[in-house]
Amino acid sequence: MKPFVTLTAIAAPVEIAKIDTGMILPGRYMRRHRRPGHDYSEAFLHDLRFDEKEQPRADFSLNQPAYQHCEILVTDADFGCGSSREGAAYAVLDFGLRALIGPSFGDIFYANCLQNGVLPIVLPYPAIHALWRQLRATPGATITIDLPAQSVIAPDGSTFDFEINALRKQRLIDGVDDIDVTLGYIEAIRAFEEARQADMPWLPTSG
């Protein structure tokens, strides 16, 4: 997992509430085998980005030139609500986003983002509206996120502090997920399994 320490990047406003995981990653794309060069970037918010004729919706921010290559999305309430599909977090990451800023997120989606190296930041509505105003006024403006300091620096220089679980914060900074943490104990696990097999040889092993 790519470490997350500080990020200064173009931010795009998406002022639509209750974008659920089925909109983030439409179900028809979940049959696709995700691999390098064939990921979920096309699927991300597909039905908001494109119309029924597969033409880009000109009024949607992510289709506008100023917001191309954005790495931060400033969302509305309950982004990622709905089903628990982890693919929604994959789609966010595959689209090139490293951070989401909003007033609230679906709980499972929030956890899946952290596990995949995407930082979801919860800020109060006044801060979200301030960011939206600035991003609309200056399309292509950047936001800076300082994870160690737990701060968001708006285009106008104003700063908003955010909360994050200390353990998840450190894992993002270190670039490790739960599997990486477990593998850090691989020698202790191996020693335990060898001792268990010696003491209780009748128990089945995984081979």
SETI-454383 format. One record per atom (N, C-alpha, C): residue in one letter; x, y, z; residue number from 0; atom name. Coordinates in pm, whole numbers, plus 50000, padded with zeros to 5 digits. Example, Ala and Ser with C-alpha at 12.3 -4.5 7.8 and 13.67 -1.06 7.14 Angstrom:
A; 51319; 49431; 50780; 0; N
A; 51230; 49550; 50780; 0; CA
A; 51320; 49670; 50780; 0; C
S; 51285; 49775; 50708; 1; N
S; 51367; 49894; 50714; 1; CA
S; 51290; 50003; 50787; 1; C
***
This chain:
M; 50085; 49881; 50000; 0; N
M; 50000; 50000; 50000; 0; CA
M; 50089; 50124; 50000; 0; C
K; 50057; 50221; 49918; 1; N
K; 50136; 50342; 49908; 1; CA
K; 50118; 50427; 50034; 1; C
P; 50226; 50470; 50097; 2; N
P; 50213; 50552; 50218; 2; CA
P; 50141; 50684; 50189; 2; C
F; 50073; 50735; 50289; 3; N
F; 50007; 50865; 50280; 3; CA
F; 50060; 50951; 50395; 3; C
V; 50131; 51057; 50361; 4; N
V; 50183; 51149; 50463; 4; CA
V; 50124; 51288; 50440; 4; C
T; 50168; 51353; 50333; 5; N
T; 50107; 51480; 50293; 5; CA
T; 50071; 51472; 50145; 5; C
L; 49970; 51546; 50108; 6; N
L; 49924; 51546; 49969; 6; CA
L; 49877; 51686; 49932; 6; C
T; 49931; 51740; 49825; 7; N
T; 49879; 51863; 49766; 7; CA
T; 49835; 51827; 49625; 7; C
A; 49707; 51843; 49598; 8; N
A; 49653; 51795; 49471; 8; CA
A; 49528; 51872; 49432; 8; C
I; 49497; 51865; 49302; 9; N
I; 49371; 51922; 49253; 9; CA
I; 49255; 51852; 49322; 9; C
A; 49158; 51930; 49363; 10; N
A; 49039; 51876; 49428; 10; CA
A; 48916; 51909; 49345; 10; C
A; 48824; 51815; 49337; 11; N
A; 48702; 51833; 49260; 11; CA
A; 48581; 51827; 49352; 11; C
P; 48482; 51914; 49332; 12; N
P; 48360; 51910; 49412; 12; CA
P; 48257; 51816; 49349; 12; C
V; 48196; 51732; 49431; 13; N
V; 48083; 51649; 49388; 13; CA
V; 47972; 51672; 49490; 13; C
E; 47882; 51761; 49457; 14; N
E; 47782; 51809; 49552; 14; CA
E; 47651; 51731; 49540; 14; C
I; 47663; 51600; 49557; 15; N
I; 47547; 51511; 49550; 15; CA
I; 47547; 51424; 49675; 15; C
A; 47439; 51428; 49751; 16; N
A; 47431; 51350; 49874; 16; CA
A; 47393; 51205; 49845; 16; C
K; 47434; 51118; 49936; 17; N
K; 47394; 50977; 49936; 17; CA
K; 47436; 50904; 49807; 17; C
I; 47555; 50928; 49763; 18; N
I; 47611; 50848; 49653; 18; CA
I; 47652; 50715; 49714; 18; C
D; 47579; 50609; 49682; 19; N
D; 47605; 50481; 49748; 19; CA
D; 47710; 50400; 49672; 19; C
T; 47747; 50286; 49729; 20; N
T; 47853; 50205; 49669; 20; CA
T; 47811; 50148; 49534; 20; C
G; 47681; 50132; 49512; 21; N
G; 47633; 50086; 49382; 21; CA
G; 47647; 50192; 49274; 21; C
M; 47656; 50319; 49313; 22; N
M; 47682; 50427; 49218; 22; CA
M; 47833; 50445; 49200; 22; C
I; 47907; 50427; 49308; 23; N
I; 48053; 50437; 49299; 23; CA
I; 48107; 50327; 49208; 23; C
L; 48057; 50206; 49227; 24; N
L; 48095; 50092; 49141; 24; CA
L; 47968; 50019; 49101; 24; C
P; 47911; 50050; 48984; 25; N
P; 47789; 49980; 48940; 25; CA
P; 47809; 49829; 48937; 25; C
G; 47705; 49756; 48977; 26; N
G; 47715; 49612; 48993; 26; CA
G; 47763; 49537; 48869; 26; C
R; 47730; 49589; 48750; 27; N
R; 47768; 49518; 48627; 27; CA
R; 47919; 49510; 48609; 27; C
Y; 47993; 49601; 48676; 28; N
Y; 48139; 49599; 48665; 28; CA
Y; 48204; 49503; 48764; 28; C
M; 48128; 49454; 48860; 29; N
M; 48188; 49368; 48961; 29; CA
M; 48224; 49231; 48905; 29; C
R; 48174; 49197; 48789; 30; N
R; 48211; 49071; 48723; 30; CA
R; 48348; 49080; 48656; 30; C
R; 48397; 49202; 48644; 31; N
R; 48526; 49224; 48578; 31; CA
R; 48639; 49182; 48672; 31; C
H; 48734; 49106; 48618; 32; N
H; 48850; 49065; 48696; 32; CA
H; 48946; 49184; 48704; 32; C
R; 48968; 49235; 48823; 33; N
R; 49053; 49353; 48842; 33; CA
R; 49200; 49312; 48841; 33; C
R; 49275; 49375; 48751; 34; N
R; 49417; 49347; 48741; 34; CA
R; 49485; 49470; 48679; 34; C
P; 49617; 49480; 48687; 35; N
P; 49687; 49595; 48629; 35; CA
P; 49652; 49612; 48482; 35; C
G; 49618; 49735; 48445; 36; N
G; 49580; 49764; 48308; 36; CA
G; 49435; 49733; 48276; 36; C
H; 49363; 49678; 48371; 37; N
H; 49222; 49641; 48350; 37; CA
H; 49152; 49654; 48485; 37; C
D; 49140; 49778; 48530; 38; N
D; 49092; 49802; 48666; 38; CA
D; 48951; 49862; 48664; 38; C
Y; 48916; 49930; 48774; 39; N
Y; 48781; 49986; 48788; 39; CA
Y; 48776; 50137; 48761; 39; C
S; 48880; 50194; 48702; 40; N
S; 48880; 50338; 48681; 40; CA
S; 48765; 50383; 48591; 40; C
E; 48735; 50306; 48489; 41; N
E; 48623; 50340; 48399; 41; CA
E; 48490; 50334; 48473; 41; C
A; 48480; 50242; 48568; 42; N
A; 48353; 50218; 48636; 42; CA
A; 48320; 50324; 48740; 42; C
F; 48421; 50392; 48793; 43; N
F; 48400; 50486; 48903; 43; CA
F; 48296; 50592; 48867; 43; C
L; 48186; 50595; 48943; 44; N
L; 48077; 50691; 48922; 44; CA
L; 48031; 50695; 48777; 44; C
H; 48037; 50580; 48710; 45; N
H; 48012; 50576; 48565; 45; CA
H; 47880; 50639; 48526; 45; C
D; 47773; 50605; 48597; 46; N
D; 47640; 50650; 48554; 46; CA
D; 47613; 50795; 48593; 46; C
L; 47701; 50855; 48672; 47; N
L; 47695; 50999; 48696; 47; CA
L; 47782; 51073; 48594; 47; C
R; 47889; 51009; 48554; 48; N
R; 47982; 51073; 48459; 48; CA
R; 47934; 51065; 48314; 48; C
F; 47855; 50960; 48282; 49; N
F; 47813; 50938; 48144; 49; CA
F; 47661; 50924; 48135; 49; C
D; 47606; 50962; 48019; 50; N
D; 47462; 50947; 47999; 50; CA
D; 47432; 50810; 47939; 50; C
E; 47304; 50787; 47903; 51; N
E; 47262; 50655; 47853; 51; CA
E; 47323; 50621; 47718; 51; C
K; 47380; 50721; 47649; 52; N
K; 47448; 50697; 47521; 52; CA
K; 47600; 50691; 47539; 52; C
E; 47645; 50680; 47664; 53; N
E; 47787; 50672; 47696; 53; CA
E; 47862; 50800; 47660; 53; C
Q; 47790; 50912; 47660; 54; N
Q; 47853; 51041; 47636; 54; CA
Q; 47878; 51111; 47769; 54; C
P; 47994; 51174; 47785; 55; N
P; 48024; 51242; 47911; 55; CA
P; 47922; 51353; 47939; 55; C
R; 47879; 51360; 48063; 56; N
R; 47787; 51466; 48104; 56; CA
R; 47870; 51593; 48127; 56; C
A; 47847; 51695; 48046; 57; N
A; 47930; 51816; 48050; 57; CA
A; 47922; 51889; 48183; 57; C
D; 47808; 51874; 48254; 58; N
D; 47790; 51948; 48378; 58; CA
D; 47846; 51876; 48500; 58; C
F; 47902; 51757; 48481; 59; N
F; 47957; 51684; 48595; 59; CA
F; 48104; 51722; 48612; 59; C
S; 48142; 51757; 48733; 60; N
S; 48274; 51816; 48757; 60; CA
S; 48390; 51730; 48705; 60; C
L; 48382; 51599; 48724; 61; N
L; 48494; 51514; 48686; 61; CA
L; 48515; 51507; 48534; 61; C
N; 48418; 51557; 48457; 62; N
N; 48433; 51560; 48312; 62; CA
N; 48487; 51694; 48262; 62; C
Q; 48506; 51789; 48352; 63; N
Q; 48553; 51921; 48313; 63; CA
Q; 48705; 51927; 48316; 63; C
P; 48767; 51991; 48216; 64; N
P; 48913; 51990; 48202; 64; CA
P; 48988; 52033; 48328; 64; C
A; 48936; 52130; 48401; 65; N
A; 49008; 52183; 48517; 65; CA
A; 49026; 52079; 48627; 65; C
Y; 48936; 51981; 48631; 66; N
Y; 48941; 51882; 48739; 66; CA
Y; 49004; 51751; 48695; 66; C
Q; 49058; 51747; 48573; 67; N
Q; 49126; 51626; 48529; 67; CA
Q; 49249; 51603; 48618; 67; C
H; 49277; 51480; 48643; 68; N
H; 49392; 51440; 48726; 68; CA
H; 49375; 51482; 48873; 68; C
C; 49251; 51504; 48915; 69; N
C; 49229; 51536; 49057; 69; CA
C; 49261; 51412; 49141; 69; C
E; 49307; 51436; 49262; 70; N
E; 49337; 51327; 49356; 70; CA
E; 49256; 51339; 49484; 70; C
I; 49177; 51446; 49493; 71; N
I; 49093; 51469; 49611; 71; CA
I; 48951; 51498; 49564; 71; C
L; 48854; 51438; 49629; 72; N
L; 48713; 51461; 49599; 72; CA
L; 48649; 51520; 49724; 72; C
V; 48576; 51630; 49707; 73; N
V; 48502; 51690; 49818; 73; CA
V; 48355; 51655; 49795; 73; C
T; 48304; 51566; 49878; 74; N
T; 48174; 51504; 49856; 74; CA
T; 48066; 51562; 49947; 74; C
D; 47944; 51515; 49925; 75; N
D; 47833; 51551; 50014; 75; CA
D; 47811; 51436; 50112; 75; C
A; 47705; 51444; 50190; 76; N
A; 47680; 51350; 50300; 76; CA
A; 47660; 51207; 50252; 76; C
D; 47702; 51114; 50337; 77; N
D; 47678; 50970; 50321; 77; CA
D; 47741; 50912; 50195; 77; C
F; 47852; 50965; 50152; 78; N
F; 47922; 50907; 50038; 78; CA
F; 47966; 50766; 50076; 78; C
G; 47934; 50669; 49989; 79; N
G; 47970; 50531; 50018; 79; CA
G; 47873; 50456; 50107; 79; C
C; 47752; 50506; 50122; 80; N
C; 47651; 50431; 50197; 80; CA
C; 47607; 50312; 50111; 80; C
G; 47520; 50228; 50164; 81; N
G; 47470; 50115; 50086; 81; CA
G; 47543; 49986; 50116; 81; C
S; 47568; 49906; 50013; 82; N
S; 47623; 49773; 50032; 82; CA
S; 47769; 49780; 50078; 82; C
S; 47819; 49664; 50120; 83; N
S; 47954; 49657; 50177; 83; CA
S; 48062; 49628; 50073; 83; C
R; 48031; 49633; 49944; 84; N
R; 48126; 49592; 49840; 84; CA
R; 48258; 49668; 49851; 84; C
E; 48366; 49595; 49873; 85; N
E; 48498; 49657; 49883; 85; CA
E; 48543; 49712; 49749; 85; C
G; 48484; 49662; 49642; 86; N
G; 48518; 49711; 49509; 86; CA
G; 48497; 49860; 49494; 86; C
A; 48406; 49918; 49574; 87; N
A; 48384; 50062; 49566; 87; CA
A; 48511; 50138; 49606; 87; C
A; 48579; 50089; 49708; 88; N
A; 48706; 50151; 49748; 88; CA
A; 48812; 50130; 49640; 88; C
Y; 48812; 50012; 49576; 89; N
Y; 48906; 49988; 49466; 89; CA
Y; 48882; 50088; 49353; 89; C
A; 48754; 50115; 49323; 90; N
A; 48722; 50207; 49214; 90; CA
A; 48772; 50348; 49245; 90; C
V; 48757; 50390; 49368; 91; N
V; 48808; 50521; 49409; 91; CA
V; 48959; 50527; 49385; 91; C
L; 49030; 50425; 49430; 92; N
L; 49175; 50419; 49416; 92; CA
L; 49217; 50410; 49270; 92; C
D; 49149; 50326; 49192; 93; N
D; 49184; 50308; 49051; 93; CA
D; 49162; 50435; 48969; 93; C
F; 49066; 50517; 49011; 94; N
F; 49040; 50643; 48940; 94; CA
F; 49152; 50745; 48965; 94; C
G; 49234; 50717; 49066; 95; N
G; 49346; 50806; 49096; 95; CA
G; 49328; 50893; 49217; 95; C
L; 49223; 50867; 49294; 96; N
L; 49196; 50948; 49414; 96; CA
L; 49272; 50894; 49534; 96; C
R; 49330; 50982; 49613; 97; N
R; 49399; 50943; 49735; 97; CA
R; 49323; 50986; 49859; 97; C
A; 49229; 51081; 49843; 98; N
A; 49157; 51131; 49961; 98; CA
A; 49016; 51174; 49924; 98; C
L; 48927; 51158; 50019; 99; N
L; 48789; 51203; 50008; 99; CA
L; 48760; 51293; 50129; 99; C
I; 48692; 51404; 50106; 100; N
I; 48656; 51494; 50214; 100; CA
I; 48505; 51514; 50209; 100; C
G; 48437; 51487; 50318; 101; N
G; 48292; 51502; 50320; 101; CA
G; 48239; 51512; 50461; 101; C
P; 48110; 51543; 50475; 102; N
P; 48050; 51553; 50608; 102; CA
P; 48023; 51418; 50672; 102; C
S; 48012; 51311; 50592; 103; N
S; 47990; 51176; 50647; 103; CA
S; 48013; 51074; 50536; 103; C
F; 48044; 50951; 50580; 104; N
F; 48068; 50840; 50487; 104; CA
F; 47999; 50716; 50540; 104; C
G; 47968; 50622; 50451; 105; N
G; 47921; 50492; 50495; 105; CA
G; 48029; 50426; 50579; 105; C
D; 47991; 50365; 50690; 106; N
D; 48089; 50311; 50784; 106; CA
D; 48181; 50207; 50722; 106; C
I; 48122; 50109; 50651; 107; N
I; 48203; 50002; 50593; 107; CA
I; 48289; 50058; 50480; 107; C
F; 48234; 50145; 50400; 108; N
F; 48312; 50208; 50293; 108; CA
F; 48429; 50285; 50351; 108; C
Y; 48406; 50358; 50458; 109; N
Y; 48512; 50434; 50525; 109; CA
Y; 48627; 50341; 50565; 109; C
A; 48593; 50228; 50627; 110; N
A; 48695; 50133; 50670; 110; CA
A; 48768; 50072; 50550; 110; C
N; 48694; 50040; 50444; 111; N
N; 48756; 49983; 50324; 111; CA
N; 48852; 50080; 50258; 111; C
C; 48819; 50208; 50259; 112; N
C; 48910; 50308; 50203; 112; CA
C; 49041; 50311; 50280; 112; C
L; 49033; 50316; 50412; 113; N
L; 49153; 50318; 50494; 113; CA
L; 49240; 50196; 50469; 113; C
Q; 49176; 50082; 50452; 114; N
Q; 49248; 49957; 50431; 114; CA
Q; 49318; 49953; 50295; 114; C
N; 49274; 50038; 50202; 115; N
N; 49331; 50038; 50068; 115; CA
N; 49411; 50165; 50036; 115; C
G; 49444; 50241; 50139; 116; N
G; 49531; 50355; 50119; 116; CA
G; 49464; 50484; 50076; 116; C
V; 49331; 50490; 50086; 117; N
V; 49257; 50612; 50056; 117; CA
V; 49214; 50675; 50189; 117; C
L; 49240; 50804; 50205; 118; N
L; 49210; 50873; 50330; 118; CA
L; 49074; 50943; 50321; 118; C
P; 48972; 50894; 50394; 119; N
P; 48844; 50966; 50401; 119; CA
P; 48847; 51061; 50522; 119; C
I; 48815; 51186; 50499; 120; N
I; 48821; 51289; 50602; 120; CA
I; 48682; 51344; 50626; 120; C
V; 48640; 51345; 50751; 121; N
V; 48510; 51400; 50788; 121; CA
V; 48529; 51542; 50840; 121; C
L; 48461; 51636; 50777; 122; N
L; 48461; 51776; 50821; 122; CA
L; 48317; 51823; 50835; 122; C
P; 48291; 51922; 50919; 123; N
P; 48154; 51972; 50933; 123; CA
P; 48108; 52044; 50806; 123; C
Y; 47976; 52055; 50793; 124; N
Y; 47920; 52114; 50672; 124; CA
Y; 47974; 52254; 50639; 124; C
P; 47989; 52344; 50739; 125; N
P; 48042; 52476; 50703; 125; CA
P; 48178; 52468; 50632; 125; C
A; 48263; 52375; 50675; 126; N
A; 48393; 52359; 50609; 126; CA
A; 48376; 52303; 50468; 126; C
I; 48285; 52207; 50452; 127; N
I; 48260; 52149; 50319; 127; CA
I; 48209; 52256; 50223; 127; C
H; 48114; 52337; 50270; 128; N
H; 48060; 52443; 50183; 128; CA
H; 48167; 52545; 50147; 128; C
A; 48256; 52574; 50241; 129; N
A; 48365; 52667; 50212; 129; CA
A; 48457; 52610; 50104; 129; C
L; 48487; 52481; 50113; 130; N
L; 48571; 52417; 50011; 130; CA
L; 48502; 52415; 49876; 130; C
W; 48374; 52381; 49874; 131; N
W; 48299; 52382; 49748; 131; CA
W; 48304; 52520; 49682; 131; C
R; 48279; 52625; 49761; 132; N
R; 48279; 52760; 49707; 132; CA
R; 48413; 52794; 49642; 132; C
Q; 48520; 52759; 49711; 133; N
Q; 48653; 52791; 49660; 133; CA
Q; 48687; 52710; 49535; 133; C
L; 48648; 52584; 49532; 134; N
L; 48676; 52500; 49416; 134; CA
L; 48594; 52543; 49295; 134; C
R; 48472; 52588; 49319; 135; N
R; 48390; 52639; 49207; 135; CA
R; 48445; 52772; 49156; 135; C
A; 48492; 52857; 49250; 136; N
A; 48543; 52989; 49211; 136; CA
A; 48674; 52980; 49133; 136; C
T; 48755; 52878; 49168; 137; N
T; 48885; 52861; 49102; 137; CA
T; 48901; 52715; 49061; 137; C
P; 48836; 52674; 48952; 138; N
P; 48848; 52536; 48909; 138; CA
P; 48994; 52496; 48887; 138; C
G; 49031; 52381; 48939; 139; N
G; 49168; 52335; 48929; 139; CA
G; 49253; 52372; 49049; 139; C
A; 49191; 52438; 49147; 140; N
A; 49264; 52475; 49269; 140; CA
A; 49303; 52350; 49347; 140; C
T; 49407; 52363; 49428; 141; N
T; 49458; 52250; 49505; 141; CA
T; 49424; 52263; 49653; 141; C
I; 49415; 52148; 49716; 142; N
I; 49399; 52136; 49861; 142; CA
I; 49519; 52058; 49912; 142; C
T; 49567; 52095; 50029; 143; N
T; 49676; 52021; 50093; 143; CA
T; 49623; 51947; 50214; 143; C
I; 49658; 51820; 50223; 144; N
I; 49622; 51737; 50339; 144; CA
I; 49750; 51696; 50409; 144; C
D; 49759; 51730; 50535; 145; N
D; 49874; 51693; 50618; 145; CA
D; 49824; 51591; 50719; 145; C
L; 49851; 51463; 50692; 146; N
L; 49799; 51359; 50780; 146; CA
L; 49864; 51362; 50918; 146; C
P; 49996; 51374; 50931; 147; N
P; 50055; 51381; 51066; 147; CA
P; 49993; 51492; 51150; 147; C
A; 49968; 51608; 51089; 148; N
A; 49908; 51720; 51162; 148; CA
A; 49756; 51713; 51168; 148; C
Q; 49698; 51620; 51092; 149; N
Q; 49552; 51604; 51083; 149; CA
Q; 49483; 51734; 51044; 149; C
S; 49533; 51792; 50933; 150; N
S; 49478; 51919; 50888; 150; CA
S; 49455; 51919; 50738; 150; C
V; 49356; 51996; 50697; 151; N
V; 49324; 52022; 50557; 151; CA
V; 49345; 52170; 50533; 151; C
I; 49428; 52204; 50434; 152; N
I; 49454; 52343; 50402; 152; CA
I; 49381; 52376; 50272; 152; C
A; 49285; 52466; 50281; 153; N
A; 49200; 52503; 50168; 153; CA
A; 49278; 52588; 50068; 153; C
P; 49223; 52606; 49947; 154; N
P; 49291; 52690; 49848; 154; CA
P; 49321; 52831; 49897; 154; C
D; 49236; 52887; 49984; 155; N
D; 49260; 53023; 50034; 155; CA
D; 49353; 53027; 50155; 155; C
G; 49407; 52910; 50195; 156; N
G; 49500; 52905; 50306; 156; CA
G; 49438; 52876; 50441; 156; C
S; 49305; 52877; 50449; 157; N
S; 49240; 52844; 50576; 157; CA
S; 49261; 52696; 50607; 157; C
T; 49262; 52664; 50736; 158; N
T; 49293; 52528; 50781; 158; CA
T; 49177; 52468; 50859; 158; C
F; 49150; 52342; 50831; 159; N
F; 49046; 52267; 50902; 159; CA
F; 49110; 52141; 50961; 159; C
D; 49090; 52119; 51089; 160; N
D; 49144; 52000; 51155; 160; CA
D; 49044; 51886; 51146; 160; C
F; 49094; 51763; 51141; 161; N
F; 49006; 51646; 51136; 161; CA
F; 49055; 51539; 51232; 161; C
E; 48966; 51447; 51265; 162; N
E; 48997; 51336; 51355; 162; CA
E; 49017; 51208; 51276; 162; C
I; 49102; 51121; 51327; 163; N
I; 49123; 50990; 51267; 163; CA
I; 49176; 50897; 51375; 163; C
N; 49137; 50771; 51368; 164; N
N; 49186; 50671; 51462; 164; CA
N; 49339; 50667; 51456; 164; C
A; 49404; 50668; 51572; 165; N
A; 49550; 50676; 51578; 165; CA
A; 49617; 50557; 51509; 165; C
L; 49559; 50438; 51526; 166; N
L; 49617; 50318; 51464; 166; CA
L; 49609; 50327; 51312; 166; C
R; 49491; 50364; 51261; 167; N
R; 49473; 50374; 51116; 167; CA
R; 49559; 50485; 51058; 167; C
K; 49574; 50593; 51132; 168; N
K; 49661; 50703; 51089; 168; CA
K; 49803; 50654; 51068; 168; C
Q; 49855; 50581; 51166; 169; N
Q; 49993; 50535; 51157; 169; CA
Q; 50011; 50434; 51044; 169; C
R; 49911; 50349; 51025; 170; N
R; 49922; 50251; 50916; 170; CA
R; 49922; 50318; 50780; 170; C
L; 49844; 50425; 50764; 171; N
L; 49847; 50499; 50639; 171; CA
L; 49984; 50564; 50617; 171; C
I; 50037; 50624; 50722; 172; N
I; 50168; 50688; 50711; 172; CA
I; 50276; 50586; 50676; 172; C
D; 50266; 50468; 50737; 173; N
D; 50365; 50362; 50711; 173; CA
D; 50339; 50287; 50581; 173; C
G; 50218; 50300; 50527; 174; N
G; 50184; 50228; 50404; 174; CA
G; 50165; 50079; 50425; 174; C
V; 50102; 50041; 50536; 175; N
V; 50079; 49899; 50564; 175; CA
V; 49931; 49875; 50588; 175; C
D; 49883; 49759; 50540; 176; N
D; 49746; 49718; 50568; 176; CA
D; 49747; 49603; 50669; 176; C
D; 49630; 49547; 50696; 177; N
D; 49620; 49442; 50799; 177; CA
D; 49706; 49320; 50764; 177; C
I; 49713; 49286; 50636; 178; N
I; 49793; 49171; 50595; 178; CA
I; 49941; 49199; 50618; 178; C
D; 49985; 49319; 50583; 179; N
D; 50126; 49356; 50607; 179; CA
D; 50160; 49347; 50755; 179; C
V; 50068; 49393; 50840; 180; N
V; 50092; 49387; 50985; 180; CA
V; 50105; 49242; 51030; 180; C
T; 50016; 49156; 50982; 181; N
T; 50021; 49014; 51018; 181; CA
T; 50152; 48951; 50972; 181; C
L; 50195; 48984; 50851; 182; N
L; 50320; 48927; 50798; 182; CA
L; 50441; 48973; 50878; 182; C
G; 50427; 49083; 50949; 183; N
G; 50536; 49127; 51035; 183; CA
G; 50563; 49032; 51150; 183; C
Y; 50466; 48945; 51178; 184; N
Y; 50481; 48845; 51285; 184; CA
Y; 50503; 48705; 51228; 184; C
I; 50548; 48698; 51103; 185; N
I; 50554; 48568; 51036; 185; CA
I; 50647; 48470; 51107; 185; C
E; 50758; 48515; 51160; 186; N
E; 50850; 48423; 51227; 186; CA
E; 50788; 48369; 51355; 186; C
A; 50718; 48455; 51430; 187; N
A; 50652; 48410; 51552; 187; CA
A; 50539; 48313; 51519; 187; C
I; 50467; 48338; 51410; 188; N
I; 50360; 48249; 51367; 188; CA
I; 50418; 48114; 51327; 188; C
R; 50526; 48117; 51252; 189; N
R; 50588; 47993; 51207; 189; CA
R; 50639; 47911; 51327; 189; C
A; 50701; 47979; 51423; 190; N
A; 50752; 47909; 51542; 190; CA
A; 50638; 47848; 51621; 190; C
F; 50527; 47920; 51634; 191; N
F; 50411; 47868; 51707; 191; CA
F; 50356; 47743; 51639; 191; C
E; 50343; 47750; 51506; 192; N
E; 50287; 47636; 51432; 192; CA
E; 50379; 47514; 51441; 192; C
E; 50509; 47535; 51437; 193; N
E; 50602; 47422; 51448; 193; CA
E; 50594; 47359; 51587; 193; C
A; 50585; 47442; 51691; 194; N
A; 50575; 47391; 51827; 194; CA
A; 50442; 47319; 51848; 194; C
R; 50335; 47374; 51794; 195; N
R; 50204; 47310; 51806; 195; CA
R; 50204; 47173; 51739; 195; C
Q; 50264; 47166; 51620; 196; N
Q; 50267; 47038; 51549; 196; CA
Q; 50351; 46935; 51624; 196; C
A; 50461; 46981; 51686; 197; N
A; 50545; 46888; 51763; 197; CA
A; 50473; 46837; 51887; 197; C
D; 50397; 46924; 51953; 198; N
D; 50327; 46887; 52076; 198; CA
D; 50201; 46807; 52048; 198; C
M; 50134; 46838; 51937; 199; N
M; 50005; 46775; 51907; 199; CA
M; 50003; 46730; 51760; 199; C
P; 50082; 46628; 51728; 200; N
P; 50096; 46585; 51587; 200; CA
P; 49968; 46530; 51527; 200; C
W; 49869; 46497; 51611; 201; N
W; 49745; 46443; 51558; 201; CA
W; 49652; 46552; 51499; 201; C
L; 49680; 46677; 51529; 202; N
L; 49595; 46785; 51476; 202; CA
L; 49625; 46809; 51329; 202; C
P; 49524; 46840; 51251; 203; N
P; 49547; 46865; 51108; 203; CA
P; 49627; 46994; 51088; 203; C
T; 49700; 47000; 50980; 204; N
T; 49775; 47121; 50945; 204; CA
T; 49733; 47164; 50806; 204; C
S; 49770; 47288; 50773; 205; N
S; 49733; 47341; 50641; 205; CA
S; 49828; 47294; 50534; 205; C
G; 49936; 47229; 50572; 206; N
G; 50033; 47183; 50472; 206; CA
G; 50127; 47294; 50434; 206; C
***
